[in-house]
């Protein structure tokens, strides 16, 4: 243990039909637990992906009306993507961006 920046912060993202709210997040580098609220009427998932591509850092699926916590992710400075990979949802615009930068 020890050191700074060990605290896990919770970020809530709400999913409805073909959108995440908020769709754009700006966070400081650190450890985050994404709390995903499915306020839609069908299954949605929330995945956190590196901006340059690659496997998700964490993904969880929620049924309609369900709220779930993703695994804690460590976000370094850079850009990340939020995506729903239910069939047809990503092409329909169910995505968002996370900009991670040190506070000025």
URVEN-V865067 format. One record per residue. N is the residue number from 1. RES is the residue in three letters. PSI is psi as a letter, one per 40 degrees, with the letter a starting at -180 (none if undefined). D_LAST is the distance of its C-alpha to the last C-alpha in whole Angstrom. Layout:
BEGIN
n | res | psi | d_last
N | RES | PSI | D_LAST
N | RES | PSI | D_LAST
END
This chain:
BEGIN
n | res | psi | d_last
1 | UNK | a | 27
2 | UNK | i | 24
3 | UNK | i | 21
4 | UNK | i | 17
5 | UNK | e | 16
6 | UNK | e | 20
7 | UNK | h | 20
8 | UNK | h | 21
9 | UNK | i | 19
10 | UNK | h | 21
11 | UNK | h | 20
12 | UNK | h | 23
13 | UNK | h | 24
14 | UNK | h | 28
15 | UNK | h | 30
16 | UNK | a | 33
17 | UNK | h | 35
18 | UNK | f | 33
19 | UNK | i | 30
20 | UNK | i | 27
21 | UNK | h | 25
22 | UNK | i | 22
23 | UNK | e | 22
24 | UNK | h | 19
25 | UNK | i | 16
26 | UNK | h | 12
27 | UNK | i | 12
28 | UNK | i | 10
29 | UNK | i | 12
30 | UNK | a | 15
31 | UNK | h | 19
32 | UNK | i | 20
33 | UNK | h | 23
34 | UNK | h | 24
35 | UNK | h | 26
36 | UNK | h | 28
37 | UNK | h | 30
38 | UNK | g | 33
39 | UNK | e | 34
40 | UNK | a | 36
41 | UNK | e | 40
42 | UNK | i | 40
43 | UNK | h | 38
44 | UNK | i | 35
45 | UNK | i | 33
46 | UNK | h | 29
47 | UNK | h | 28
48 | UNK | h | 24
49 | UNK | i | 25
50 | UNK | i | 23
51 | UNK | d | 22
52 | UNK | e | 24
53 | UNK | i | 27
54 | UNK | a | 29
55 | UNK | i | 30
56 | UNK | i | 28
57 | UNK | d | 26
58 | UNK | i | 28
59 | UNK | h | 30
60 | UNK | i | 32
61 | UNK | i | 35
62 | UNK | h | 36
63 | UNK | i | 39
64 | UNK | h | 39
65 | UNK | e | 38
66 | UNK | i | 36
67 | UNK | h | 33
68 | UNK | i | 32
69 | UNK | h | 29
70 | UNK | i | 28
71 | UNK | i | 28
72 | UNK | h | 25
73 | UNK | i | 23
74 | UNK | h | 20
75 | UNK | h | 17
76 | UNK | i | 16
77 | UNK | h | 13
78 | UNK | a | 15
79 | UNK | h | 17
80 | UNK | i | 20
81 | UNK | i | 23
82 | UNK | h | 24
83 | UNK | i | 28
84 | UNK | h | 31
85 | UNK | f | 34
86 | UNK | i | 37
87 | UNK | h | 40
88 | UNK | e | 39
89 | UNK | d | 35
90 | UNK | d | 33
91 | UNK | d | 35
92 | UNK | e | 35
93 | UNK | e | 31
94 | UNK | g | 30
95 | UNK | i | 27
96 | UNK | i | 23
97 | UNK | i | 20
98 | UNK | h | 17
99 | UNK | h | 14
100 | UNK | h | 12
101 | UNK | i | 9
102 | UNK | h | 6
103 | UNK | h | 4
104 | UNK | none | 0
END
